[in-house]
Amino acid sequence: MALKRDEALQPLSRQHHQGLLVSLFLSNGLKKGVASKPMRDFILQFWQDDLLKHFEAEEQVLVPFAKPYAILEPLITRMLLEHQQIVLLINRINNEARAEQLETIKEFADKLEQHIRFEERELFEQMQISLSAEDMSVLNFAFSAQTEKDFCVRYPDKFWE
């Protein structure tokens, strides 16, 4: 049974919601046969506006808090590895010829969704169980400046509709 998300992690969970929408909208675009360029542009803008900052927040704030907890080590290692895999996919999408991009876009959408589900269902759950109340309080303060940007709402080309 999933725990109610601790207030300290809620800003990241709200950002995860945007990531799930990105994945869904890319999947819809692929099903509709949308050309790769609008989806490529969408991914690159999402990376620049949201995902890069999100990864930095997780890596610079969550990782130091998790270090003292051995039970979190494999989960943090997986998170960092998946971040690298997602960045590699973004770089491939940015550099590939258009004919190859659709396959990589699908791979990106699937990987992004899988990664978010892992963080929400496994990493964040275990952090809530393992971290002290004091650590959660400090995390809450650290993430309180994280704002929701509603990337998908603001993005002008609704290719998925």
Secondary structure, DSSP 8 states (H G I E B T S, - for coil): ------TTTHHHHHHHHHHHHHHHHHHHHHHHT--HHHHHHHHHHHIIIIIHHHHHHIIIIIHHHHTT-GGGHHHHHHHHHHHHHHHHHHHHHHHS-HHHHHHHHHHHHHHHHHHHHHIIIIIHHHHHHHS-HHHHHHHHHHHTT-----HHHH-S--TT-
